[in-house]
Amino acid sequence: MKPNDRFSFVKNNRVSQDTSSMVQCYLPIIGQEALSLYLYAMTFWDGGQKEHLFAAMLNHLNFGMDSLLKAFKTLTAMKLVTLYQQGRPITCYSILPYQLKNFYNIQFIGPC
């Protein structure tokens, strides 16, 4: 992934913003940069109507490429975002976060 690469959002993938759950539950785990990227995707979602440059995302968030890649890896690991690439452009699929009341019932499986 490079700044001049293009991406688009998935059509019919409108995810409502639950900033309360994101800040209270996810922020301590994913950090500020990943939260900013997730909120960016929620705010600028356009229904997959056009392609965008990652450079625009970098400029808007004031990120470097390393920060963007790290934030995408974090969001992917937390199953909040999925990226697909079948040729060009990269497609960004956002996933609804767990709500506050359900977050603490999650059973994480994996290495401790």
N, C-alpha and C positions, 0 to 999 in steps of 0.2 A: 504494500500500500504506500503510495506516494502522494504528496499534496496535489499534483495535477491529475490524479485518478478521479474518476467520477463515481458517484453513488446515487442511489434513489431509495425512496422509502417503499415499503410493500403497500400495495393497494388494499383497501378495506381492512387496515390494521390500526384503527383508531384506538388508542389506549388512553383512558381517562387519567388525568394527573392526580395522584394521591400523594401530594407533597408531605403531608403529615406522616404517613407511614415511611416514606423515603427518608425523611430527616431523622425521625425517631429511631427507626430500626436499621436501615441500610447504611446511613452516613457513617456511623462508627466503624463499620466493616469495610465499606468500599472506598471511603475517602472523598474529599471535596471534588477532585478532578473527575472521577467516575460519576459522581452525582451530577455535576455540571453537564457532562456529556449526555447523560440520560435525560435530564430536563431539556436540554437543547433538542434532542430527538423528539420529545413529546411536543415541544412548542413549535418547531418548524416542520412537523409532519405535514405533507401536502397531498397525501393520498396517492403517492407514486406518480404524480402528474408530470414531473420533469426530473432531469438529472442535475446534480449539484457537484461542485468540486469540493474535495476535502479541504482545499486551501481556504474556502469560505468558512468552513467550520473551524479551522485552525485560527483564522483571523478573528472570528466572532468570539471564540472562547479564550483567545490569547494563549493558546497552547503551542508547544513545539510538537514535532512529529512523534518524538519518544513519549511524551505525556499522553498524546492521543492514543497511541498503540497500547500503552499500559492501561489506560482507562477502558478501551474496548476489551482487552483481555480480562479485566476485572469484571466488567458487566456481563461478559460471556460466561465466565466462571460462576457467577451468581444467577445465571439463567434469566437475566433481564433484557438481554439483547442477543440476537443471532444475526450473523452476517453470512450472506450467500454470495457466491461468485460463480456464475456460469457464463464465462466470457466477461464482457464489460457491460454495464457498470456493476459495481458491488451493490447488493441490495441489503438494506437494513430493516430487520424485523424486530419490533419492540414487544416486550412481554410485560403484562400487568404484574406489578409487585404484590407480594402478600400484604394483606391489610394488617394493621397493628394487632387486632384481636387474634389473628391466625398466625402471626409471625413466630410467636414463641412456642407454637405447637409443631413447628417444622423439625423433623429429625434429619440432621445432616449425616450423610453416610460418606465415609472416606477416611483418609489418614488423619490422625490427630497430631 
